[in-house]
């Protein structure tokens, strides 16, 4: 299975570790990472995800990011808009897009605790969804 990974640079100390974990998990599942792209933040992912899903050599896209709560509800706006758009892209292209973006509403320490589980599940989800799609084609 050929996948792409899109990683947000915002909160890079966390997201760079998420990328490492996702790469390990993909390797253990014998997935081929065809593309690894970075974007400034989670909100910036959809345009790159759309372009990747349009490629014939990409079976699914893993997204990695973390949205940490600030002093306003900006984190909620970003998370909602991003999740909705990524879902729409998955439906448009009929290919899986995982939501490996932790948050909103969490503190930095919570983001660190979620590095491994969020990253691993994001990769696993692509594999499982792709297998189910194959069954119904």
Sine and cosine of phi, psi and omega as CSV:
sin_phi,cos_phi,sin_psi,cos_psi,sin_omega,cos_omega
0.00,0.00,0.74,-0.67,0.02,-1.00
-0.98,-0.17,0.81,-0.58,-0.01,-1.00
-0.80,-0.59,0.22,-0.98,0.15,-0.99
-0.82,-0.57,0.46,-0.89,0.06,-1.00
-0.82,-0.57,0.75,-0.66,0.07,-1.00
-0.88,-0.47,0.85,-0.53,-0.08,-1.00
-0.87,-0.50,0.72,-0.69,0.06,-1.00
-0.98,0.20,0.67,-0.75,0.06,-1.00
-0.99,0.16,-0.44,0.90,0.01,-1.00
-0.87,0.49,0.71,-0.70,-0.13,-0.99
0.89,0.46,0.70,0.72,-0.13,-0.99
-0.85,0.53,-0.51,0.86,0.02,-1.00
-0.87,0.49,-0.55,0.83,0.03,-1.00
-1.00,0.09,-0.75,0.66,-0.10,-0.99
-0.92,0.38,-0.49,0.87,0.05,-1.00
-0.92,0.40,-0.57,0.82,0.06,-1.00
-0.95,0.33,-0.60,0.80,0.05,-1.00
-0.87,0.49,-0.66,0.75,0.02,-1.00
-0.88,0.47,-0.69,0.72,0.02,-1.00
-0.86,0.51,-0.71,0.71,0.00,-1.00
-0.90,0.43,-0.69,0.73,0.01,-1.00
-0.89,0.46,-0.65,0.76,0.03,-1.00
-0.89,0.45,-0.67,0.74,0.05,-1.00
-0.87,0.49,-0.72,0.69,-0.04,-1.00
-0.91,0.42,-0.68,0.73,0.03,-1.00
-0.86,0.50,-0.68,0.73,0.02,-1.00
-0.89,0.46,-0.69,0.72,-0.01,-1.00
-0.91,0.41,-0.45,0.89,0.04,-1.00
-1.00,-0.04,0.11,0.99,0.01,-1.00
0.86,0.51,0.65,0.76,0.06,-1.00
-0.99,-0.12,0.59,-0.81,-0.01,-1.00
-0.99,-0.17,0.88,-0.48,0.03,-1.00
-1.00,0.08,0.97,-0.23,-0.03,-1.00
-0.98,0.20,-0.58,0.81,-0.03,-1.00
-0.64,-0.77,0.63,-0.78,0.13,-0.99
-0.75,-0.66,0.92,-0.39,-0.09,-1.00
-0.88,-0.48,0.46,-0.89,0.10,-0.99
-0.87,-0.49,0.51,-0.86,0.06,-1.00
-0.73,-0.68,0.36,-0.93,-0.02,-1.00
-0.84,0.54,-0.73,0.68,-0.01,-1.00
-0.52,-0.86,0.10,-0.99,-0.03,-1.00
-0.85,0.53,-0.62,0.78,-0.02,-1.00
-0.87,0.49,-0.42,0.91,-0.05,-1.00
-1.00,0.07,-0.02,1.00,-0.08,-1.00
-0.93,0.37,-0.65,0.76,-0.17,-0.98
-0.81,0.59,-0.64,0.77,-0.04,-1.00
-0.91,0.41,-0.61,0.79,0.03,-1.00
-0.96,0.29,-0.67,0.74,0.03,-1.00
-0.87,0.50,-0.67,0.74,0.03,-1.00
-0.85,0.52,-0.73,0.68,-0.01,-1.00
-0.90,0.44,-0.63,0.78,0.00,-1.00
-0.93,0.36,-0.66,0.75,0.00,-1.00
-0.91,0.42,-0.44,0.90,0.02,-1.00
-0.96,0.28,-0.28,0.96,0.00,-1.00
-0.97,0.23,0.68,-0.74,0.00,-1.00
-0.93,0.36,-0.43,0.90,-0.05,-1.00
-1.00,-0.03,0.27,0.96,0.06,-1.00
-0.86,-0.51,0.85,-0.52,0.00,-1.00
-1.00,-0.05,-0.32,0.95,0.00,-1.00
-0.09,-1.00,0.28,-0.96,-0.04,-1.00
-0.79,-0.61,0.74,-0.68,0.10,-0.99
-0.99,-0.15,0.77,-0.63,0.09,-1.00
-0.95,-0.33,0.64,-0.77,-0.02,-1.00
-0.74,-0.67,0.80,-0.59,0.03,-1.00
-0.18,-0.98,0.14,-0.99,0.07,-1.00
-0.61,-0.80,0.74,-0.67,-0.02,-1.00
-0.89,-0.45,0.95,-0.30,-0.08,-1.00
-0.99,-0.13,0.65,-0.76,-0.02,-1.00
-0.92,0.40,0.72,-0.69,0.12,-0.99
-0.96,-0.29,-0.53,-0.85,-0.04,-1.00
-1.00,-0.01,-0.07,1.00,0.03,-1.00
-0.83,-0.56,-0.14,-0.99,0.04,-1.00
-0.99,-0.11,0.33,0.94,0.00,-1.00
-0.84,0.55,-0.60,0.80,0.00,-1.00
-0.87,0.49,-0.60,0.80,0.01,-1.00
-0.93,0.36,-0.65,0.76,0.02,-1.00
-0.89,0.46,-0.74,0.68,0.00,-1.00
-0.88,0.48,-0.75,0.66,-0.05,-1.00
-0.89,0.46,-0.71,0.70,-0.03,-1.00
-0.89,0.45,-0.76,0.65,-0.03,-1.00
-0.88,0.47,-0.67,0.74,-0.03,-1.00
-0.92,0.40,-0.75,0.67,-0.02,-1.00
-0.88,0.48,-0.69,0.73,-0.01,-1.00
-0.89,0.46,-0.72,0.70,-0.03,-1.00
-0.93,0.37,-0.64,0.77,0.03,-1.00
-0.90,0.44,-0.61,0.79,0.06,-1.00
-0.89,0.45,-0.69,0.72,0.02,-1.00
-0.88,0.47,-0.63,0.78,0.02,-1.00
-0.92,0.39,-0.64,0.77,0.03,-1.00
-0.87,0.49,-0.70,0.72,0.02,-1.00
-0.93,0.38,-0.65,0.76,0.00,-1.00
-0.86,0.51,-0.71,0.71,-0.09,-1.00
-1.00,-0.07,-0.15,0.99,-0.04,-1.00
0.85,0.53,0.62,0.78,0.05,-1.00
-0.73,-0.69,0.52,-0.85,-0.03,-1.00
-0.95,0.30,0.63,-0.78,0.14,-0.99
-0.78,-0.63,0.87,-0.49,0.00,-1.00
-1.00,-0.02,0.47,-0.88,0.00,-1.00
-0.98,-0.22,0.99,0.16,0.04,-1.00
-1.00,-0.03,0.72,0.70,-0.03,-1.00
-0.89,-0.46,0.90,-0.43,0.02,-1.00
-1.00,0.08,0.51,-0.86,-0.04,-1.00
0.93,-0.36,0.00,-1.00,0.02,1.00
-1.00,0.09,-0.09,-1.00,0.10,-0.99
0.97,0.24,0.30,0.95,-0.03,-1.00
-0.90,-0.43,0.41,-0.91,0.07,-1.00
-1.00,0.05,0.25,-0.97,-0.03,-1.00
-0.84,0.55,-0.65,0.76,-0.02,-1.00
-0.89,0.46,-0.55,0.84,0.04,-1.00
-0.93,0.36,-0.59,0.80,0.01,-1.00
-0.89,0.46,-0.67,0.74,0.03,-1.00
-0.88,0.47,-0.65,0.76,-0.02,-1.00
-0.92,0.39,-0.36,0.93,-0.07,-1.00
-0.99,-0.15,0.03,1.00,-0.04,-1.00
-0.80,0.60,-0.85,0.52,-0.08,-1.00
-0.93,0.37,-0.80,0.61,-0.07,-1.00
-0.89,0.45,-0.64,0.77,-0.01,-1.00
-0.92,0.39,-0.70,0.72,-0.04,-1.00
-0.91,0.41,-0.71,0.71,0.00,-1.00
-0.90,0.43,-0.68,0.73,-0.02,-1.00
-0.92,0.40,-0.54,0.84,0.02,-1.00
-0.89,0.45,-0.65,0.76,0.02,-1.00
-0.95,0.30,-0.70,0.71,0.02,-1.00
-0.86,0.51,-0.63,0.78,-0.03,-1.00
-0.88,0.48,-0.67,0.74,0.01,-1.00
-0.86,0.50,-0.72,0.70,0.00,-1.00
-0.88,0.48,-0.74,0.67,-0.05,-1.00
-0.92,0.40,-0.68,0.73,-0.02,-1.00
-0.92,0.40,-0.67,0.74,0.01,-1.00
-0.87,0.49,-0.65,0.76,0.02,-1.00
-0.90,0.44,-0.66,0.76,0.03,-1.00
-0.92,0.39,-0.63,0.78,0.05,-1.00
-0.88,0.48,-0.63,0.77,0.03,-1.00
-0.88,0.47,-0.60,0.80,-0.01,-1.00
-0.90,0.44,-0.53,0.85,-0.10,-0.99
-0.98,-0.20,0.05,1.00,0.03,-1.00
-0.97,0.24,0.00,0.00,0.00,0.00
